[in-house]
Amino acid sequence: MGEDGKRKTRRGKRGGDAKKQKDIEASTETVLPASLTAPSTEYTAPPMDSGDSLFYFDTGSKDENTMNVDKEDKISPASYGLVNPDLQSYLKNCETMLDDPKFESIEDRIIFVNNVYEEMKGFELQLTTDHEGSRILEKLFRISSEYQIRRFFSLMREDTIRLVIHRFSSHTIQTLLLLSAVALERGVHGETSDLAAGAEIEGEDEVRTKMPTFEELLLELVNTLTPQWAFLMANEYASHILRVLLLVLAGNPIEDQSNPKNSIKSKRSAKYVEDRNGEPINHPSLSIQRKIPDSLTDALDQLLKTTDSSINDLVARGFTTSRVGSPVLQQMLVLQSKKGTLEQPGSLLDKCLLNLVSDPTENARRDSALKLMIDDIVGSHFLQKVMELASPKLLQTLFERYFCGRLSVLSMHPISNFVVQSLLSNAKNERQLKMMIAEIQPSVGTLLFKQRPGVVRALLDSCIRLRAGSVEIMNALYSGLGISALDERKELINLLAFLMPYKEFVNADYDQLPFRIQGSLIIQLVLQLPGDGHEPIMNSFFAQAPDRMYSWCKDPSGSRIIEAIISSEHIPLATKRQVLDQYSNKYADLAVNKYGSHIVDACWKVSDMPYKEKIMIELIQREMLVQDSPFGRIVMRNCRVEQYKRRADEWRERERSLQKGKRMFKDIFDSSSTPNKRSDKKSKKSKK
């Protein structure tokens, strides 16, 4: 993207020439009463990004069923003028209470919240478009009652589109959607929303106005946004709202706290909130699959059906490489995949791939466009999602048409290598997997030593998931590492840990070799290969000097490898016992080490009663050393050393009951999985 393109996507920067900007400001100017007019010395909101906010789609199509915004129908962001300085000052004072809402009683909180809403009555929409006011509103919503949230939500219905594309009010609407999702989840379970601070305290003569339910508000929002969906997808502020709305309607997790990459908020937005004492909405229901009313499910189906048919080919293809529209497009494809409409002829995916689904015959124009998309910084993200969602037939078509014969070259590209990783990690069957391994095998060494080990990891992921290809992937690793003779395989664990070819390793100074994180991750994946796939690593492990392997326990990356060996479900217990014996009389020294303490915990979990007592006695004999270390104290607590010292019999009884419980659950899982495997075999025989 050129410098001009980058400038247009920067948030808060002016776009267009000065004359155009002046005309826009004159057309959106609002005349305010004298009481609400702020002096020039007071706060002034930062400038709007008029260049992007006035963006419109004009594909040249005259089809009435095509989503378009004509030049005559440009939509500008909402503008209600500046906020009264007195109200602004009042809300700034209230913000200190909202940052740390510690009230003496629930009644105090109710009174405080009600007073704030009373003070800003009549100026709600004006505050949503204010820089400071919108941020304060988001904090206020977190301690507001359900009724107050629904009331505020309903006030925004009159000017929804213009509020959605506003740089400040869009964040307010997004917060309202998240809180609506929480309230809906609790409502489906028949619970009272924990958003409520209690019943509002109203005047004796005041009658509470009946407000639409969250379900009704969301349905009306969908109906309002659907006709302008394509335009909103291209708007940098509205696109975030569309993503949240789709997740709310589908009941899918919105905020994954365990994986920041899945967060709906950008890093920049999250940092902005954190710098201003804001807190994300971390309600548990936002991180799980939620139950949704049938009406919202029907609304989502209709939304996807309408947008699928009304977004034309040119617009759909444009969104595949749009930084703003592509995330919404990907979310729509995910939902269509779950509903089984993803690969229908003429579907949204078919339009994005230039009719590859409906007409897979060779097309020079399409081939050129998709090859460019593979190397595009945004288009590559779109294709990664396509690989994840594609059927075996479509994935095979993509592989044969655009990757076969080019995997090695694409794997080394700084952008397209991520598409290759997605392709390899989403192989749909054993046949596809072995085809991919066969093509990538000659370049495995280059990938390992030229900062592209992620491609190899993607293949290992598929081998583990499909429970196939173990022999082929190990042969590829031997070839890439320069291992030709059988006796050279004893150095496999070292070559992977340090990511070095065999010839360089034998001439290197072992003590000076640094661990490679990617190498450690590859070893951990090899240990998860089905069947006897772990044996090459274990044979190499036992071929090393015990003191050398002991030194690995105190290294950040090396300790991960040892811990993976001890914790692996595929390695027999007898083999693990040999590993544990190597650390006999060294558990106290490991316990006081930051990384070695994790090894002790892992050994403890797989040990039987006699071996646990052996570890326990060693820790007690060197108790002073262990207790002086913060890591050692954690190990002592996990092993319940104090209980063993006071009442050894009770400690033994407790450990026996824990082991019995683990065996019982293991038997249950094994018995539940066995019939499935047998039924699979029977079904395969019947098919034959």
Sequence and secondary structure as in RCSB ss.txt:
>XXXX:A:sequence
MGEDGKRKTRRGKRGGDAKKQKDIEASTETVLPASLTAPSTEYTAPPMDSGDSLFYFDTGSKDENTMNVDKEDKI
SPASYGLVNPDLQSYLKNCETMLDDPKFESIEDRIIFVNNVYEEMKGFELQLTTDHEGSRILEKLFRISSEYQIR
RFFSLMREDTIRLVIHRFSSHTIQTLLLLSAVALERGVHGETSDLAAGAEIEGEDEVRTKMPTFEELLLELVNTL
TPQWAFLMANEYASHILRVLLLVLAGNPIEDQSNPKNSIKSKRSAKYVEDRNGEPINHPSLSIQRKIPDSLTDAL
DQLLKTTDSSINDLVARGFTTSRVGSPVLQQMLVLQSKKGTLEQPGSLLDKCLLNLVSDPTENARRDSALKLMID
DIVGSHFLQKVMELASPKLLQTLFERYFCGRLSVLSMHPISNFVVQSLLSNAKNERQLKMMIAEIQPSVGTLLFK
QRPGVVRALLDSCIRLRAGSVEIMNALYSGLGISALDERKELINLLAFLMPYKEFVNADYDQLPFRIQGSLIIQL
VLQLPGDGHEPIMNSFFAQAPDRMYSWCKDPSGSRIIEAIISSEHIPLATKRQVLDQYSNKYADLAVNKYGSHIV
DACWKVSDMPYKEKIMIELIQREMLVQDSPFGRIVMRNCRVEQYKRRADEWRERERSLQKGKRMFKDIFDSSSTP
NKRSDKKSKKSKK
>XXXX:A:secstr
  HHHHHHHSTT   S HHHHHHHHHHT     GGG   TTS       HHHHT     S   TTS    GGG  
         HHHHHHHHHHHHHHHS   SSHHHHHHHHHHHHHHTTT HHHHHTSHHHHHHHHHHHTTS HHHHH
HHHHHGGGGHHHHHTSTTHHHHHHHHHHHHHHHHHHHHTT   TT  SS    TT        HHHHHHHHHHHH
GGGHHHHHTSTTHHHHHHHHHHHHHT     TT GGG SS HHHHHHHHHTT      GGGGS     HHHHHHH
HHHHHHHHHHS HHHHHHHHT TTTHHHHHHHHHHHHHTT TTSTTSHHHHHTTTTTT  S  HHHHHHHHHHHH
STTHHHHHHHHHHH  HHHHHHHIIIIITTTHHHHHHSTTHHHHHHHHHHT  SHHHHHHHHHHHGGGHHHHHHT
T HHHHHHHHHHHHHHT  HHHHHHHHHHHHT  SGGGGGGHHHHHHHT  HHHHHTS GGG    HHHHHHHHH
HTT STTTTHHHHHHHHTS HHHHHHHTTSHHHHHHHHHHHH SSS HHHHHHHHHHTTT HHHHHTSTTHHHHH
HHHHHH  HHHHHHHHHHHHHTHHHHHTSHHHHHHHHHHTHHHHHH HHHHHHHHHHHHHHHHHHHHHHHHHHHH
HHHHHHHHHHHH 
